[in-house]
Amino acid sequence: PEDKPFLVPEEQRLIDAVASDLEKWLERKQIDEALHERLKEITCLYEIRRGMGLELSVENVCQNIFEHLIPAMQFPEIATAMIELDGKRFTSENHGQGLTHELQSKITVNHKTCGQLRVFYPEDKPFLVPEEQRLIDAVASDLEKWLERKQIDEALHERLKEITCLYE
């Protein structure tokens, strides 16, 4: 009969309650996923900064960056990275040629651009822009500061050698 509702009120209330619970669960799941991504980024920055000793070579620092940056990406299983500094190229494992889907950040030391940090996905996967771009920018900034400190440290060691030679 057309005058009778499709659902009785108790059924409609139950369906509404289930729909409301499902909506809350989906919102919570999205929040949890976003928090997990931010935790990966914070852990990445912490580990990179912790591993940037002045006694390390540029190659070792770049490998440390790759070791922690790639797992922080949305799709770490397919992400690769490259750092170019003053004509030298450092790459993560499994880095191939011809990759075009990328995010990048310039590396500037003492007001001079000397390279870039690039992260690639070999497939047309969406980057978490702007979150992943901010992470790459922060890592590039940390590398810039390390390179500047490294140059100062090396210059100080050279001056110390010169001064020491004068007194021998």
C-alpha positions in Angstrom: 0.0 0.0 0.0 1.1 3.5 -0.9 0.1 5.1 2.4 2.3 2.9 4.5 6.0 4.1 5.0 8.7 1.9 3.5 10.4 1.7 6.9 8.9 1.7 10.4 10.3 4.5 12.7 12.4 2.0 14.7 14.1 0.8 11.5 14.7 4.4 10.3 16.2 5.3 13.7 18.5 2.3 13.5 19.6 3.1 10.0 20.2 6.7 10.9 22.3 5.7 14.0 24.4 3.3 11.9 25.0 5.9 9.2 26.0 8.4 11.9 28.4 6.0 13.5 29.9 5.1 10.1 30.4 8.8 9.3 32.2 9.3 12.7 34.3 6.3 12.1 35.3 7.5 8.6 36.2 11.0 10.0 38.3 9.4 12.7 40.1 7.1 10.2 41.0 10.2 8.0 42.3 12.0 11.1 44.3 8.9 12.1 45.8 8.7 8.6 46.7 12.4 8.6 48.3 12.1 12.1 50.3 9.0 10.9 51.6 10.9 7.9 52.7 13.9 10.2 54.4 11.5 12.6 56.4 10.0 9.7 57.4 13.5 8.7 58.5 14.5 12.2 60.4 11.3 12.7 62.1 11.9 9.3 63.2 15.4 10.2 64.4 14.3 13.7 66.5 11.4 12.4 68.0 13.4 9.6 69.0 16.2 12.0 70.4 13.7 14.5 72.5 12.1 11.8 74.1 15.4 10.4 77.5 15.4 12.2 80.1 17.7 10.8 82.6 14.8 10.7 80.5 13.0 8.0 81.1 13.3 4.3 78.6 14.9 2.0 77.9 11.4 0.5 77.1 10.0 4.0 74.8 12.9 4.8 73.0 12.4 1.5 72.6 8.7 2.2 71.2 9.5 5.7 68.7 11.8 4.1 67.6 9.2 1.7 67.3 6.6 4.5 64.9 8.7 6.4 63.1 10.8 3.7 61.9 8.0 1.5 60.0 6.2 4.3 58.3 9.5 5.2 56.7 9.8 1.7 53.2 8.7 1.1 54.3 5.8 -1.2 57.8 4.9 0.1 57.8 1.6 -1.7 58.1 3.3 -5.1 59.7 6.7 -4.1 63.3 7.5 -5.0 65.3 10.6 -4.4 68.3 12.5 -5.8 70.5 15.3 -4.4 72.6 17.3 -6.8 75.3 19.5 -5.3 77.9 21.4 -7.3 77.6 19.1 -10.3 77.8 15.9 -8.2 74.8 13.6 -8.1 73.8 11.4 -5.1 70.9 9.0 -5.6 68.8 6.6 -3.4 68.7 2.9 -4.1 66.5 1.8 -7.1 66.8 5.3 -8.6 66.1 5.0 -12.4 66.5 7.4 -15.3 63.7 9.2 -17.1 61.6 9.9 -14.0 59.4 13.0 -14.5 56.8 12.9 -11.7 58.7 14.8 -9.0 58.8 17.3 -6.2 61.9 19.4 -5.8 63.5 22.0 -3.6 66.5 24.2 -4.4 69.6 24.0 -2.2 71.2 27.4 -1.6 74.4 27.9 0.4 75.8 31.3 1.2 73.1 32.9 -1.1 74.2 30.8 -4.1 72.1 28.0 -5.5 74.4 25.0 -5.6 71.9 22.1 -6.2 68.6 20.6 -5.5 66.8 17.8 -3.7 64.3 15.9 -5.8 61.9 13.1 -4.9 60.3 11.0 -7.6 57.5 8.6 -8.0 58.0 6.4 -11.1 54.2 6.1 -11.5 51.6 8.8 -11.7 50.9 8.7 -8.0 49.6 11.8 -6.3 52.0 13.6 -4.0 50.6 14.8 -0.7 51.1 18.4 -1.9 51.7 20.7 0.0 52.6 18.4 3.0 55.3 16.5 1.1 56.6 19.7 -0.5 57.0 21.2 2.9 58.9 18.2 4.1 61.2 18.3 1.1 61.8 22.0 1.7 62.6 21.4 5.3 65.1 18.7 4.5 66.7 20.9 1.8 66.9 23.7 4.4 68.6 21.4 6.9 71.1 20.3 4.3 71.8 23.9 3.4 72.6 24.7 7.1 74.8 21.6 7.4 76.7 22.5 4.2 77.3 26.1 5.5 78.5 24.8 8.9 80.7 22.2 7.2 82.3 24.9 5.1 83.0 27.0 8.2 84.3 24.0 10.1 86.7 23.2 7.2 87.9 26.8 6.9 88.5 26.9 10.7 90.5 23.7 10.5 92.6 25.1 7.7 93.3 28.3 9.7 94.2 26.3 12.7 96.7 24.3 10.6 98.2 27.6 9.3 98.5 29.0 12.8 100.0 25.8 14.2 102.6 25.8 11.4 103.6 29.4 12.4 104.4 28.3 15.9 106.4 25.2 15.0 
